[in-house]
Amino acid sequence: MSDQKSFIFVETCKGVNGLDKVILREVRGSSAEIYLYGGQVTSWKNDHGEELLFMSSKAIFKSLKPIRGGIPICFPQFSSHGTLDRHGFARNRFWSIDTDPPPFPTSTSSKAFVDLILRPSEDDLKIWPHSFEFRLRVTLGPGGDLMLTSRIRNTDVKPFQFTFAYHTYFSVSDISEVRIEGLETLDYLDNLHNKDRFTEQGDAITFESEVDRVYISTPTKIAILDHEKKRTFVLRKEGLPDAVVWNPWDRKAKAMPDFGDDEYKHMLCVEAAAVEKCITLKPGEEWKGRQELSAVPSSYCSGQLDPQKVLQG
Ligand code: BG6
């Protein structure tokens, strides 16, 4: 183990195309990378150096295009409504390092964290006429857990509404070997069927074709089990009632210029989100939404995450 005094927990450097990025490291070997472009986590590695997030080999790291992979931030809207970009503009804006964020109610013992901030530009105010401060803290815990906390404050003189998602792309060995536990028996809106409402059956969710759903009012814990890797991702969320599940499968994959034809086999998006009901912020009010990810040996969660038990957990 490295000497804690000389260990570099946070480093700023240049990434792809000279874009600024921040690297977080923990003494046991885990790491995460965050681009100021998009305020986007692009890498999360465990203490064996294995990448846990999917990043497309065709991802475009250039301004105005979102980066295909990692954890894009969808704000001020999820999906596409009106004239705003699909999934909002936060994912293709340059964020800044926030050197003096207001204190968090619960302080972290971790030294590997970064605070970012996004304020709207004059041009942003033309397409979404609401003044805000969006503060994002990304923390890598000593055990390698990855925490994202968003605080959005209305700095305007009138209320505004928004929807939100942490559009997390998990790296999986083979999508047909993966299942999700924690969403059984819940209602979802199916984007492949005019956003109609359906009810999930009692079994864990598995994948054999395109899936694009918004699960409504889910438990706070969801597990993604990867049998081949013998790994389970556990997603915990606060302030984010919904969960989006997306895999484009082969046909949509081929239609996306920044995504390899076969890459759908190795990714799965499970997104902590507030989509079904808009969040309203009055002037001066602040909203907080948090997502915590951990990767644990597979058998740990299997079968234990039925919604009732999770709700009590
Ligand atoms: C998902 C949506 O969250 O994001 C899908 O549910 C969408 O409908 C997908 O296709 C990717 O969106 P984008 O804008 O990043 O290509």
py3Dmol code that shows the C-alpha trace and the ligand (Angstrom):
import py3Dmol

protein = """\
ATOM      1  CA  MET A   1       0.000   0.000   0.000  1.00  0.00           C
ATOM      2  CA  SER A   2       1.307   3.486  -0.865  1.00  0.00           C
ATOM      3  CA  ASP A   3       2.275   6.035   1.731  1.00  0.00           C
ATOM      4  CA  GLN A   4      -0.974   8.012   2.324  1.00  0.00           C
ATOM      5  CA  LYS A   5       0.945  11.286   2.732  1.00  0.00           C
ATOM      6  CA  SER A   6       2.529  11.239  -0.741  1.00  0.00           C
ATOM      7  CA  PHE A   7      -0.339   9.465  -2.516  1.00  0.00           C
ATOM      8  CA  ILE A   8      -2.036  11.577  -5.209  1.00  0.00           C
ATOM      9  CA  PHE A   9      -5.796  11.133  -4.806  1.00  0.00           C
ATOM     10  CA  VAL A  10      -6.828  13.786  -7.351  1.00  0.00           C
ATOM     11  CA  GLU A  11      -4.970  14.749 -10.511  1.00  0.00           C
ATOM     12  CA  THR A  12      -5.968  17.071 -13.352  1.00  0.00           C
ATOM     13  CA  CYS A  13      -4.571  16.376 -16.812  1.00  0.00           C
ATOM     14  CA  LYS A  14      -5.458  16.216 -20.500  1.00  0.00           C
ATOM     15  CA  GLY A  15      -7.546  13.430 -22.013  1.00  0.00           C
ATOM     16  CA  VAL A  16      -8.655  12.575 -25.558  1.00  0.00           C
ATOM     17  CA  ASN A  17      -8.368  15.552 -27.967  1.00  0.00           C
ATOM     18  CA  GLY A  18      -6.691  17.602 -25.239  1.00  0.00           C
ATOM     19  CA  LEU A  19      -9.907  17.815 -23.197  1.00  0.00           C
ATOM     20  CA  ASP A  20      -9.413  18.466 -19.488  1.00  0.00           C
ATOM     21  CA  LYS A  21     -10.003  15.521 -17.215  1.00  0.00           C
ATOM     22  CA  VAL A  22      -9.680  14.713 -13.538  1.00  0.00           C
ATOM     23  CA  ILE A  23      -8.376  11.356 -12.303  1.00  0.00           C
ATOM     24  CA  LEU A  24      -9.430  10.097  -8.879  1.00  0.00           C
ATOM     25  CA  ARG A  25      -7.378   7.315  -7.301  1.00  0.00           C
ATOM     26  CA  GLU A  26      -7.663   5.314  -4.130  1.00  0.00           C
ATOM     27  CA  VAL A  27      -4.750   3.664  -2.323  1.00  0.00           C
ATOM     28  CA  ARG A  28      -5.960   0.111  -3.003  1.00  0.00           C
ATOM     29  CA  GLY A  29      -5.801   0.724  -6.754  1.00  0.00           C
ATOM     30  CA  SER A  30      -9.293   1.754  -7.879  1.00  0.00           C
ATOM     31  CA  SER A  31      -9.689   4.862 -10.035  1.00  0.00           C
ATOM     32  CA  ALA A  32     -12.178   7.038 -11.892  1.00  0.00           C
ATOM     33  CA  GLU A  33     -11.884   9.631 -14.643  1.00  0.00           C
ATOM     34  CA  ILE A  34     -14.122  12.641 -15.121  1.00  0.00           C
ATOM     35  CA  TYR A  35     -14.115  14.931 -18.155  1.00  0.00           C
ATOM     36  CA  LEU A  36     -14.993  18.588 -17.589  1.00  0.00           C
ATOM     37  CA  TYR A  37     -16.719  18.306 -20.950  1.00  0.00           C
ATOM     38  CA  GLY A  38     -20.158  17.025 -19.949  1.00  0.00           C
ATOM     39  CA  GLY A  39     -19.136  16.745 -16.268  1.00  0.00           C
ATOM     40  CA  GLN A  40     -18.971  13.142 -17.354  1.00  0.00           C
ATOM     41  CA  VAL A  41     -17.449  10.125 -15.649  1.00  0.00           C
ATOM     42  CA  THR A  42     -15.737   8.215 -18.468  1.00  0.00           C
ATOM     43  CA  SER A  43     -13.964   5.470 -16.531  1.00  0.00           C
ATOM     44  CA  TRP A  44     -14.332   3.603 -13.248  1.00  0.00           C
ATOM     45  CA  LYS A  45     -11.847   0.839 -12.482  1.00  0.00           C
ATOM     46  CA  ASN A  46     -11.717  -1.578  -9.570  1.00  0.00           C
ATOM     47  CA  ASP A  47      -8.573  -2.250  -7.566  1.00  0.00           C
ATOM     48  CA  HIS A  48      -7.463  -4.869 -10.136  1.00  0.00           C
ATOM     49  CA  GLY A  49      -7.548  -2.176 -12.823  1.00  0.00           C
ATOM     50  CA  GLU A  50     -10.596  -3.700 -14.567  1.00  0.00           C
ATOM     51  CA  GLU A  51     -12.871  -1.196 -16.323  1.00  0.00           C
ATOM     52  CA  LEU A  52     -16.420  -1.313 -14.956  1.00  0.00           C
ATOM     53  CA  LEU A  53     -18.085   1.192 -17.279  1.00  0.00           C
ATOM     54  CA  PHE A  54     -18.670   0.813 -20.997  1.00  0.00           C
ATOM     55  CA  MET A  55     -17.129   3.362 -23.367  1.00  0.00           C
ATOM     56  CA  SER A  56     -17.706   2.949 -27.083  1.00  0.00           C
ATOM     57  CA  SER A  57     -14.621   2.517 -29.254  1.00  0.00           C
ATOM     58  CA  LYS A  58     -16.359   5.026 -31.560  1.00  0.00           C
ATOM     59  CA  ALA A  59     -17.126   7.619 -28.872  1.00  0.00           C
ATOM     60  CA  ILE A  60     -16.626  11.186 -30.073  1.00  0.00           C
ATOM     61  CA  PHE A  61     -14.724  13.389 -27.645  1.00  0.00           C
ATOM     62  CA  LYS A  62     -15.526  16.697 -29.318  1.00  0.00           C
ATOM     63  CA  SER A  63     -17.624  19.615 -28.157  1.00  0.00           C
ATOM     64  CA  LEU A  64     -21.333  19.633 -29.048  1.00  0.00           C
ATOM     65  CA  LYS A  65     -21.504  15.819 -29.263  1.00  0.00           C
ATOM     66  CA  PRO A  66     -22.179  13.805 -26.103  1.00  0.00           C
ATOM     67  CA  ILE A  67     -19.602  11.142 -25.220  1.00  0.00           C
ATOM     68  CA  ARG A  68     -21.027   7.627 -25.832  1.00  0.00           C
ATOM     69  CA  GLY A  69     -20.317   5.769 -22.615  1.00  0.00           C
ATOM     70  CA  GLY A  70     -19.462   6.299 -18.963  1.00  0.00           C
ATOM     71  CA  ILE A  71     -22.049   8.352 -17.061  1.00  0.00           C
ATOM     72  CA  PRO A  72     -23.536  11.224 -19.104  1.00  0.00           C
ATOM     73  CA  ILE A  73     -25.697  13.640 -17.102  1.00  0.00           C
ATOM     74  CA  CYS A  74     -29.165  14.189 -18.581  1.00  0.00           C
ATOM     75  CA  PHE A  75     -30.382  17.660 -17.557  1.00  0.00           C
ATOM     76  CA  PRO A  76     -32.577  19.739 -17.802  1.00  0.00           C
ATOM     77  CA  GLN A  77     -34.536  17.071 -19.564  1.00  0.00           C
ATOM     78  CA  PHE A  78     -34.450  13.355 -20.083  1.00  0.00           C
ATOM     79  CA  SER A  79     -35.601  12.194 -23.538  1.00  0.00           C
ATOM     80  CA  SER A  80     -36.749  14.713 -26.173  1.00  0.00           C
ATOM     81  CA  HIS A  81     -39.527  17.223 -25.742  1.00  0.00           C
ATOM     82  CA  GLY A  82     -39.909  20.570 -27.471  1.00  0.00           C
ATOM     83  CA  THR A  83     -36.849  22.238 -28.938  1.00  0.00           C
ATOM     84  CA  LEU A  84     -34.288  21.221 -26.302  1.00  0.00           C
ATOM     85  CA  ASP A  85     -31.615  18.669 -27.253  1.00  0.00           C
ATOM     86  CA  ARG A  86     -32.439  15.080 -26.426  1.00  0.00           C
ATOM     87  CA  HIS A  87     -31.378  14.415 -22.815  1.00  0.00           C
ATOM     88  CA  GLY A  88     -30.707  18.139 -22.306  1.00  0.00           C
ATOM     89  CA  PHE A  89     -27.524  20.155 -22.734  1.00  0.00           C
ATOM     90  CA  ALA A  90     -25.536  19.438 -19.534  1.00  0.00           C
ATOM     91  CA  ARG A  91     -23.841  16.459 -21.217  1.00  0.00           C
ATOM     92  CA  ASN A  92     -22.338  18.615 -23.944  1.00  0.00           C
ATOM     93  CA  ARG A  93     -21.244  21.700 -22.068  1.00  0.00           C
ATOM     94  CA  PHE A  94     -17.905  22.520 -20.470  1.00  0.00           C
ATOM     95  CA  TRP A  95     -18.169  22.327 -16.690  1.00  0.00           C
ATOM     96  CA  SER A  96     -15.706  24.026 -14.307  1.00  0.00           C
ATOM     97  CA  ILE A  97     -13.971  22.806 -11.186  1.00  0.00           C
ATOM     98  CA  ASP A  98     -15.853  24.228  -8.207  1.00  0.00           C
ATOM     99  CA  THR A  99     -13.168  25.353  -5.789  1.00  0.00           C
ATOM    100  CA  ASP A 100     -15.482  26.472  -2.996  1.00  0.00           C
ATOM    101  CA  PRO A 101     -18.698  24.422  -2.949  1.00  0.00           C
ATOM    102  CA  PRO A 102     -21.214  24.977  -0.135  1.00  0.00           C
ATOM    103  CA  PRO A 103     -20.735  22.330   2.562  1.00  0.00           C
ATOM    104  CA  PHE A 104     -22.406  18.946   2.270  1.00  0.00           C
ATOM    105  CA  PRO A 105     -24.600  17.924   5.228  1.00  0.00           C
ATOM    106  CA  THR A 106     -22.669  14.648   5.494  1.00  0.00           C
ATOM    107  CA  SER A 107     -18.943  14.929   4.942  1.00  0.00           C
ATOM    108  CA  THR A 108     -17.005  12.145   3.253  1.00  0.00           C
ATOM    109  CA  SER A 109     -13.899  10.493   4.659  1.00  0.00           C
ATOM    110  CA  SER A 110     -12.625   9.992   1.119  1.00  0.00           C
ATOM    111  CA  LYS A 111      -9.853  12.178  -0.240  1.00  0.00           C
ATOM    112  CA  ALA A 112     -10.563  11.149  -3.840  1.00  0.00           C
ATOM    113  CA  PHE A 113     -13.297  13.498  -4.959  1.00  0.00           C
ATOM    114  CA  VAL A 114     -13.888  16.442  -7.270  1.00  0.00           C
ATOM    115  CA  ASP A 115     -16.530  19.169  -7.296  1.00  0.00           C
ATOM    116  CA  LEU A 116     -17.756  20.487 -10.635  1.00  0.00           C
ATOM    117  CA  ILE A 117     -20.165  23.271 -11.449  1.00  0.00           C
ATOM    118  CA  LEU A 118     -22.284  24.191 -14.464  1.00  0.00           C
ATOM    119  CA  ARG A 119     -24.029  27.545 -14.896  1.00  0.00           C
ATOM    120  CA  PRO A 120     -26.006  28.390 -18.031  1.00  0.00           C
ATOM    121  CA  SER A 121     -24.362  30.559 -20.685  1.00  0.00           C
ATOM    122  CA  GLU A 122     -26.192  33.378 -22.482  1.00  0.00           C
ATOM    123  CA  ASP A 123     -26.868  30.917 -25.328  1.00  0.00           C
ATOM    124  CA  ASP A 124     -28.191  28.279 -22.921  1.00  0.00           C
ATOM    125  CA  LEU A 125     -30.602  30.839 -21.473  1.00  0.00           C
ATOM    126  CA  LYS A 126     -31.978  31.393 -24.978  1.00  0.00           C
ATOM    127  CA  ILE A 127     -32.926  27.708 -25.323  1.00  0.00           C
ATOM    128  CA  TRP A 128     -33.869  27.131 -21.644  1.00  0.00           C
ATOM    129  CA  PRO A 129     -34.651  30.485 -19.977  1.00  0.00           C
ATOM    130  CA  HIS A 130     -33.919  29.505 -16.374  1.00  0.00           C
ATOM    131  CA  SER A 131     -30.954  30.499 -14.303  1.00  0.00           C
ATOM    132  CA  PHE A 132     -29.441  27.681 -12.196  1.00  0.00           C
ATOM    133  CA  GLU A 133     -26.319  26.385 -10.491  1.00  0.00           C
ATOM    134  CA  PHE A 134     -25.653  22.690 -10.954  1.00  0.00           C
ATOM    135  CA  ARG A 135     -23.025  21.311  -8.565  1.00  0.00           C
ATOM    136  CA  LEU A 136     -21.763  17.774  -9.090  1.00  0.00           C
ATOM    137  CA  ARG A 137     -19.518  15.939  -6.652  1.00  0.00           C
ATOM    138  CA  VAL A 138     -17.894  12.721  -7.851  1.00  0.00           C
ATOM    139  CA  THR A 139     -16.307  10.649  -5.081  1.00  0.00           C
ATOM    140  CA  LEU A 140     -14.319   7.426  -5.210  1.00  0.00           C
ATOM    141  CA  GLY A 141     -14.673   5.660  -1.868  1.00  0.00           C
ATOM    142  CA  PRO A 142     -11.748   3.874  -0.180  1.00  0.00           C
ATOM    143  CA  GLY A 143     -13.330   0.515  -1.157  1.00  0.00           C
ATOM    144  CA  GLY A 144     -13.710   1.605  -4.800  1.00  0.00           C
ATOM    145  CA  ASP A 145     -17.387   2.643  -4.700  1.00  0.00           C
ATOM    146  CA  LEU A 146     -18.322   5.508  -7.013  1.00  0.00           C
ATOM    147  CA  MET A 147     -20.676   8.208  -5.702  1.00  0.00           C
ATOM    148  CA  LEU A 148     -22.233  11.006  -7.729  1.00  0.00           C
ATOM    149  CA  THR A 149     -24.143  13.742  -5.934  1.00  0.00           C
ATOM    150  CA  SER A 150     -25.942  16.452  -7.900  1.00  0.00           C
ATOM    151  CA  ARG A 151     -27.216  19.628  -6.309  1.00  0.00           C
ATOM    152  CA  ILE A 152     -29.280  21.880  -8.538  1.00  0.00           C
ATOM    153  CA  ARG A 153     -30.252  25.323  -7.262  1.00  0.00           C
ATOM    154  CA  ASN A 154     -32.794  27.659  -8.792  1.00  0.00           C
ATOM    155  CA  THR A 155     -31.015  31.030  -8.987  1.00  0.00           C
ATOM    156  CA  ASP A 156     -33.854  32.523 -11.026  1.00  0.00           C
ATOM    157  CA  VAL A 157     -36.769  34.716  -9.965  1.00  0.00           C
ATOM    158  CA  LYS A 158     -39.385  32.226 -11.155  1.00  0.00           C
ATOM    159  CA  PRO A 159     -39.910  28.484 -10.599  1.00  0.00           C
ATOM    160  CA  PHE A 160     -38.688  25.920 -13.127  1.00  0.00           C
ATOM    161  CA  GLN A 161     -39.197  22.237 -13.816  1.00  0.00           C
ATOM    162  CA  PHE A 162     -36.755  19.616 -15.028  1.00  0.00           C
ATOM    163  CA  THR A 163     -36.226  15.898 -15.485  1.00  0.00           C
ATOM    164  CA  PHE A 164     -32.911  14.174 -14.837  1.00  0.00           C
ATOM    165  CA  ALA A 165     -30.900  10.955 -15.261  1.00  0.00           C
ATOM    166  CA  TYR A 166     -27.457   9.539 -14.539  1.00  0.00           C
ATOM    167  CA  HIS A 167     -27.219   7.705 -17.857  1.00  0.00           C
ATOM    168  CA  THR A 168     -24.847   4.982 -16.592  1.00  0.00           C
ATOM    169  CA  TYR A 169     -23.373   2.599 -19.183  1.00  0.00           C
ATOM    170  CA  PHE A 170     -22.264  -0.557 -17.323  1.00  0.00           C
ATOM    171  CA  SER A 171     -19.687  -2.811 -18.944  1.00  0.00           C
ATOM    172  CA  VAL A 172     -20.973  -6.404 -19.118  1.00  0.00           C
ATOM    173  CA  SER A 173     -19.392  -9.581 -20.486  1.00  0.00           C
ATOM    174  CA  ASP A 174     -22.395 -10.680 -22.576  1.00  0.00           C
ATOM    175  CA  ILE A 175     -25.810  -8.999 -22.451  1.00  0.00           C
ATOM    176  CA  SER A 176     -27.618 -12.323 -22.888  1.00  0.00           C
ATOM    177  CA  GLU A 177     -26.018 -13.552 -19.638  1.00  0.00           C
ATOM    178  CA  VAL A 178     -27.016 -10.530 -17.574  1.00  0.00           C
ATOM    179  CA  ARG A 179     -30.033  -9.984 -15.366  1.00  0.00           C
ATOM    180  CA  ILE A 180     -31.398  -7.144 -13.302  1.00  0.00           C
ATOM    181  CA  GLU A 181     -32.937  -7.714  -9.890  1.00  0.00           C
ATOM    182  CA  GLY A 182     -34.957  -5.147  -7.985  1.00  0.00           C
ATOM    183  CA  LEU A 183     -37.411  -4.060 -10.684  1.00  0.00           C
ATOM    184  CA  GLU A 184     -39.718  -7.110 -10.591  1.00  0.00           C
ATOM    185  CA  THR A 185     -43.492  -6.455 -10.459  1.00  0.00           C
ATOM    186  CA  LEU A 186     -43.024  -2.701 -11.045  1.00  0.00           C
ATOM    187  CA  ASP A 187     -44.810  -0.563 -13.612  1.00  0.00           C
ATOM    188  CA  TYR A 188     -42.815   0.808 -16.531  1.00  0.00           C
ATOM    189  CA  LEU A 189     -43.316   3.096 -19.502  1.00  0.00           C
ATOM    190  CA  ASP A 190     -42.164   1.392 -22.676  1.00  0.00           C
ATOM    191  CA  ASN A 191     -40.416   3.757 -25.096  1.00  0.00           C
ATOM    192  CA  LEU A 192     -40.735   1.079 -27.799  1.00  0.00           C
ATOM    193  CA  HIS A 193     -44.553   1.141 -27.424  1.00  0.00           C
ATOM    194  CA  ASN A 194     -45.504   4.851 -27.405  1.00  0.00           C
ATOM    195  CA  LYS A 195     -44.513   5.145 -23.739  1.00  0.00           C
ATOM    196  CA  ASP A 196     -47.496   2.918 -22.794  1.00  0.00           C
ATOM    197  CA  ARG A 197     -47.593   1.656 -19.232  1.00  0.00           C
ATOM    198  CA  PHE A 198     -46.988  -2.063 -18.510  1.00  0.00           C
ATOM    199  CA  THR A 199     -46.342  -4.101 -15.375  1.00  0.00           C
ATOM    200  CA  GLU A 200     -43.170  -6.172 -15.069  1.00  0.00           C
ATOM    201  CA  GLN A 201     -43.708  -9.822 -14.202  1.00  0.00           C
ATOM    202  CA  GLY A 202     -42.212 -11.497 -11.139  1.00  0.00           C
ATOM    203  CA  ASP A 203     -38.967 -12.666 -12.739  1.00  0.00           C
ATOM    204  CA  ALA A 204     -35.662 -10.818 -12.890  1.00  0.00           C
ATOM    205  CA  ILE A 205     -35.183  -8.900 -16.137  1.00  0.00           C
ATOM    206  CA  THR A 206     -33.123 -10.612 -18.849  1.00  0.00           C
ATOM    207  CA  PHE A 207     -32.254  -9.478 -22.391  1.00  0.00           C
ATOM    208  CA  GLU A 208     -32.903 -11.013 -25.800  1.00  0.00           C
ATOM    209  CA  SER A 209     -33.900  -7.939 -27.837  1.00  0.00           C
ATOM    210  CA  GLU A 210     -33.984  -4.130 -27.680  1.00  0.00           C
ATOM    211  CA  VAL A 211     -35.149  -2.715 -24.331  1.00  0.00           C
ATOM    212  CA  ASP A 212     -35.970   0.946 -23.620  1.00  0.00           C
ATOM    213  CA  ARG A 213     -38.074   1.397 -20.481  1.00  0.00           C
ATOM    214  CA  VAL A 214     -38.670   3.796 -17.615  1.00  0.00           C
ATOM    215  CA  TYR A 215     -39.439   1.860 -14.412  1.00  0.00           C
ATOM    216  CA  ILE A 216     -41.522   4.032 -12.125  1.00  0.00           C
ATOM    217  CA  SER A 217     -41.000   4.550  -8.393  1.00  0.00           C
ATOM    218  CA  THR A 218     -38.440   1.809  -7.934  1.00  0.00           C
ATOM    219  CA  PRO A 219     -36.748   0.650  -4.731  1.00  0.00           C
ATOM    220  CA  THR A 220     -33.553   2.475  -3.841  1.00  0.00           C
ATOM    221  CA  LYS A 221     -31.333  -0.542  -4.634  1.00  0.00           C
ATOM    222  CA  ILE A 222     -31.029  -2.289  -7.992  1.00  0.00           C
ATOM    223  CA  ALA A 223     -28.610  -5.109  -8.840  1.00  0.00           C
ATOM    224  CA  ILE A 224     -27.124  -5.959 -12.239  1.00  0.00           C
ATOM    225  CA  LEU A 225     -25.803  -9.523 -12.213  1.00  0.00           C
ATOM    226  CA  ASP A 226     -23.147 -10.512 -14.721  1.00  0.00           C
ATOM    227  CA  HIS A 227     -22.846 -14.309 -14.538  1.00  0.00           C
ATOM    228  CA  GLU A 228     -19.858 -14.680 -16.815  1.00  0.00           C
ATOM    229  CA  LYS A 229     -17.811 -12.070 -14.927  1.00  0.00           C
ATOM    230  CA  LYS A 230     -19.146 -13.370 -11.588  1.00  0.00           C
ATOM    231  CA  ARG A 231     -19.754  -9.742 -10.734  1.00  0.00           C
ATOM    232  CA  THR A 232     -22.756  -7.817  -9.474  1.00  0.00           C
ATOM    233  CA  PHE A 233     -23.139  -4.081  -9.728  1.00  0.00           C
ATOM    234  CA  VAL A 234     -25.250  -2.599  -6.966  1.00  0.00           C
ATOM    235  CA  LEU A 235     -26.831   0.758  -7.726  1.00  0.00           C
ATOM    236  CA  ARG A 236     -28.216   2.770  -4.822  1.00  0.00           C
ATOM    237  CA  LYS A 237     -30.081   6.001  -5.400  1.00  0.00           C
ATOM    238  CA  GLU A 238     -31.616   8.866  -3.451  1.00  0.00           C
ATOM    239  CA  GLY A 239     -33.928  11.587  -4.736  1.00  0.00           C
ATOM    240  CA  LEU A 240     -34.310   9.702  -8.021  1.00  0.00           C
ATOM    241  CA  PRO A 241     -37.539   7.692  -7.985  1.00  0.00           C
ATOM    242  CA  ASP A 242     -37.303   6.094 -11.444  1.00  0.00           C
ATOM    243  CA  ALA A 243     -34.874   3.819 -13.300  1.00  0.00           C
ATOM    244  CA  VAL A 244     -34.330   3.705 -17.061  1.00  0.00           C
ATOM    245  CA  VAL A 245     -33.165   0.431 -18.618  1.00  0.00           C
ATOM    246  CA  TRP A 246     -31.762   0.593 -22.151  1.00  0.00           C
ATOM    247  CA  ASN A 247     -29.974  -1.648 -24.595  1.00  0.00           C
ATOM    248  CA  PRO A 248     -30.212  -0.691 -28.308  1.00  0.00           C
ATOM    249  CA  TRP A 249     -29.611  -4.252 -29.605  1.00  0.00           C
ATOM    250  CA  ASP A 250     -28.311  -4.866 -33.144  1.00  0.00           C
ATOM    251  CA  ARG A 251     -30.533  -2.742 -35.401  1.00  0.00           C
ATOM    252  CA  LYS A 252     -30.312   0.509 -33.375  1.00  0.00           C
ATOM    253  CA  ALA A 253     -26.618  -0.127 -32.710  1.00  0.00           C
ATOM    254  CA  LYS A 254     -25.960  -0.073 -36.462  1.00  0.00           C
ATOM    255  CA  ALA A 255     -27.865   3.214 -36.776  1.00  0.00           C
ATOM    256  CA  MET A 256     -25.708   5.030 -34.203  1.00  0.00           C
ATOM    257  CA  PRO A 257     -22.566   6.548 -35.772  1.00  0.00           C
ATOM    258  CA  ASP A 258     -20.709   6.704 -32.437  1.00  0.00           C
ATOM    259  CA  PHE A 259     -21.370   3.077 -31.437  1.00  0.00           C
ATOM    260  CA  GLY A 260     -19.871  -0.160 -32.803  1.00  0.00           C
ATOM    261  CA  ASP A 261     -22.226  -2.630 -34.491  1.00  0.00           C
ATOM    262  CA  ASP A 262     -21.599  -5.372 -31.918  1.00  0.00           C
ATOM    263  CA  GLU A 263     -20.973  -3.220 -28.869  1.00  0.00           C
ATOM    264  CA  TYR A 264     -24.549  -3.658 -27.623  1.00  0.00           C
ATOM    265  CA  LYS A 265     -23.450  -7.109 -26.415  1.00  0.00           C
ATOM    266  CA  HIS A 266     -21.075  -5.582 -23.890  1.00  0.00           C
ATOM    267  CA  MET A 267     -23.087  -2.741 -22.368  1.00  0.00           C
ATOM    268  CA  LEU A 268     -26.243  -2.111 -20.411  1.00  0.00           C
ATOM    269  CA  CYS A 269     -27.640   1.235 -19.316  1.00  0.00           C
ATOM    270  CA  VAL A 270     -29.390   1.317 -15.963  1.00  0.00           C
ATOM    271  CA  GLU A 271     -30.082   4.927 -15.127  1.00  0.00           C
ATOM    272  CA  ALA A 272     -31.089   6.417 -11.787  1.00  0.00           C
ATOM    273  CA  ALA A 273     -33.596   9.023 -12.919  1.00  0.00           C
ATOM    274  CA  ALA A 274     -36.437  11.411 -12.195  1.00  0.00           C
ATOM    275  CA  VAL A 275     -38.445  11.153 -15.394  1.00  0.00           C
ATOM    276  CA  GLU A 276     -42.064  10.278 -14.868  1.00  0.00           C
ATOM    277  CA  LYS A 277     -42.809  13.379 -12.774  1.00  0.00           C
ATOM    278  CA  CYS A 278     -40.936  16.645 -13.295  1.00  0.00           C
ATOM    279  CA  ILE A 279     -39.084  18.152 -10.352  1.00  0.00           C
ATOM    280  CA  THR A 280     -40.165  21.713  -9.568  1.00  0.00           C
ATOM    281  CA  LEU A 281     -37.790  24.175  -7.919  1.00  0.00           C
ATOM    282  CA  LYS A 282     -38.960  27.523  -6.610  1.00  0.00           C
ATOM    283  CA  PRO A 283     -36.509  30.466  -6.607  1.00  0.00           C
ATOM    284  CA  GLY A 284     -33.719  29.770  -4.098  1.00  0.00           C
ATOM    285  CA  GLU A 285     -34.640  26.091  -3.672  1.00  0.00           C
ATOM    286  CA  GLU A 286     -32.155  23.254  -4.136  1.00  0.00           C
ATOM    287  CA  TRP A 287     -32.703  19.653  -5.252  1.00  0.00           C
ATOM    288  CA  LYS A 288     -30.324  16.803  -4.511  1.00  0.00           C
ATOM    289  CA  GLY A 289     -30.033  13.506  -6.404  1.00  0.00           C
ATOM    290  CA  ARG A 290     -27.462  10.857  -5.569  1.00  0.00           C
ATOM    291  CA  GLN A 291     -26.268   7.636  -7.164  1.00  0.00           C
ATOM    292  CA  GLU A 292     -23.839   5.205  -5.561  1.00  0.00           C
ATOM    293  CA  LEU A 293     -22.307   2.301  -7.480  1.00  0.00           C
ATOM    294  CA  SER A 294     -20.420  -0.683  -6.163  1.00  0.00           C
ATOM    295  CA  ALA A 295     -19.154  -3.849  -7.822  1.00  0.00           C
ATOM    296  CA  VAL A 296     -19.221  -6.995  -5.671  1.00  0.00           C
ATOM    297  CA  PRO A 297     -18.669 -10.742  -6.226  1.00  0.00           C
ATOM    298  CA  SER A 298     -21.712 -12.199  -7.991  1.00  0.00           C
ATOM    299  CA  SER A 299     -23.250 -14.524  -5.456  1.00  0.00           C
ATOM    300  CA  TYR A 300     -23.479 -11.694  -2.903  1.00  0.00           C
ATOM    301  CA  CYS A 301     -26.761 -10.211  -4.133  1.00  0.00           C
ATOM    302  CA  SER A 302     -28.254 -12.997  -6.196  1.00  0.00           C
ATOM    303  CA  GLY A 303     -31.813 -13.724  -5.214  1.00  0.00           C
ATOM    304  CA  GLN A 304     -31.725 -11.283  -2.327  1.00  0.00           C
ATOM    305  CA  LEU A 305     -32.961  -8.277  -4.153  1.00  0.00           C
ATOM    306  CA  ASP A 306     -36.656  -8.818  -4.512  1.00  0.00           C
ATOM    307  CA  PRO A 307     -38.364  -5.428  -4.258  1.00  0.00           C
ATOM    308  CA  GLN A 308     -39.923  -6.046  -0.833  1.00  0.00           C
ATOM    309  CA  LYS A 309     -36.647  -7.032   0.814  1.00  0.00           C
ATOM    310  CA  VAL A 310     -34.829  -4.189  -0.914  1.00  0.00           C
ATOM    311  CA  LEU A 311     -37.359  -1.658   0.306  1.00  0.00           C
ATOM    312  CA  GLN A 312     -36.726  -2.789   3.865  1.00  0.00           C
ATOM    313  CA  GLY A 313     -32.932  -2.962   3.360  1.00  0.00           C
TER     314      GLY A 313
END
"""
ligand_1 = """\
16
BG6
C -31.843 6.112 -23.270
C -33.213 6.341 -23.857
O -31.794 6.563 -21.966
O -30.880 6.809 -24.054
C -33.196 5.861 -25.296
O -34.200 5.688 -23.089
C -32.098 6.523 -26.096
O -34.468 6.119 -25.890
C -30.781 6.327 -25.364
O -32.052 5.956 -27.386
C -29.584 6.994 -26.043
O -29.804 8.340 -26.254
P -28.697 9.230 -26.938
O -29.316 10.590 -27.114
O -27.520 9.268 -26.011
O -28.357 8.561 -28.246
"""
view = py3Dmol.view(width=600, height=400)
view.addModel(protein, "pdb")
view.setStyle({"model": 0}, {"cartoon": {"style": "trace"}})
view.addModel(ligand_1, "xyz")
view.setStyle({"model": 1}, {"stick": {}})
view.zoomTo()
view.show()
